[in-house]
Structure formats: structure tokens, C-alpha cells
Amino acid sequence: MKSYAFVCKVSNIKYSLIANFKKNKILYIVSLFLVFLGFLTGIFVAIKSGITLSTLSDYNLCVYSSSQLSSFSYFFTRLISYTSFLVILSICSFTIYFLPVGFILIAYRTYLAGFNCCLLFLLFGVSGAITSILIILPFQLIITFIFITYFVLMINRTEQKRKFGSCDISFKKSLCWFFVFLTILNLIETILLIFLNAAVIFSL
């Protein structure tokens, strides 16, 4: 019975996600376009920046040294960043006038992802490329998709409240669940960076 209930619950979640995508196709298409544009812009800026290992401190980018990137303290830095971003997206969803701000911020995060991944490659060569492609980039893409899904969900919540005066989407539960998902991903990414960082692998 428990296994059957679990299968039903998974099916309901799958159905809800598919229904959500169909209902909000335009929002997802716009978001993905901005994500793609932001990512390419980040790569282009990183290539043109001329940053080297010797000039990292000049740009306040010392965190991209292999020792700091693979530090567990970086987990808390990302945790604060993800939490703040969820709160900001929530605020942006409250009114139609702030919606563009939310989409721009999502694009900016992917700009940073493209910039950071390209920067690691430029600074550390093959080891940086491996770290970016195998660990950082996949996790950042998943996290970006979670942010987009959360933002669209909050937009739907605002629309329902405006039309009907109430909605079946709980703000507190949604915020808590997405926070938990992001924290788990953040923890896994941190562990992988510590134990499977390319610089560490090449030193074995």
C-alpha cells in the first residue's frame, strides 16, 4: 500500500509539473531565452576581461582559486545567496510591474554562471574545464530551472489571488520546499567540489 501511495504521489507531481508547463509556456520560453542570452554574455565578458591568476585579487575574485572554491565555507555563501534570491523573486511576483525585474535577475544569475565557468577554464585550463562541465554547470542549470519554476509558481499564485481573492498555492510551503531543494543541491555540489574537484583529481 505504501509503495502504491508513493507511485500515485509521484504521478500527481509529474502531472502537476506537465500541466504547469503547458499553462505557462510563454513564461518558460521567455525565461529560457533570457537564460541562454545571459549565459553567452557571461562567457563573452569573461573572455574579454583579460583576468589572470596574478590579477584575481584586483577583481576581488580570489574565491576562484582551487582552495577556496573547494571549501565547505563556500556552502554557506551560496546558501545565503539562494535564500535571498528566493525572497527577491517572491517580492517581484507580487505585482506585474516587478515581473521584468525577476526575469532580468534570473538572466543575471546565468550570466554569472557563464562568466564563472569560462573564468575557471581560462584560469586553470583543463582542470578548470572539467570542474565547470562536470560539476558547476550542471548544478547551476538545475538551480536556474528551479528558480524559474518557483517564479512562475509565484506569478500564478498572484494571478489567482487577484482574480478569485484566494488561491490553492501556499506561499510558505512553496518557499520552504524550494529552499530545501536548493539546500540539498548546494550540499551535493559542495561535496563534489571538495572530493571530485579536477585539481584534486589531477594531484592523486
Sequence and secondary structure as in RCSB ss.txt:
>XXXX:A:sequence
MKSYAFVCKVSNIKYSLIANFKKNKILYIVSLFLVFLGFLTGIFVAIKSGITLSTLSDYNLCVYSSSQLSSFSYF
FTRLISYTSFLVILSICSFTIYFLPVGFILIAYRTYLAGFNCCLLFLLFGVSGAITSILIILPFQLIITFIFITY
FVLMINRTEQKRKFGSCDISFKKSLCWFFVFLTILNLIETILLIFLNAAVIFSL
>XXXX:A:secstr
 HHHHHHHHHHHHHHHHHHHHHHTHHHHHHHHHHHHHHHHHHHHHHHHH   GGGTGGGT GGGSHHHHT THHH
HHHHHHHHHHHHHHHHHTTSGGGHHHHHHHHHHHHHHHHHHHHHHHHHHHHHHHHHIIIIIHHHHHHHHHHHHHH
HHHHHHHHHHHHHHS  S  HHHHHHHHHHHHHHHHHHHHHHHHHS HHHHHH 
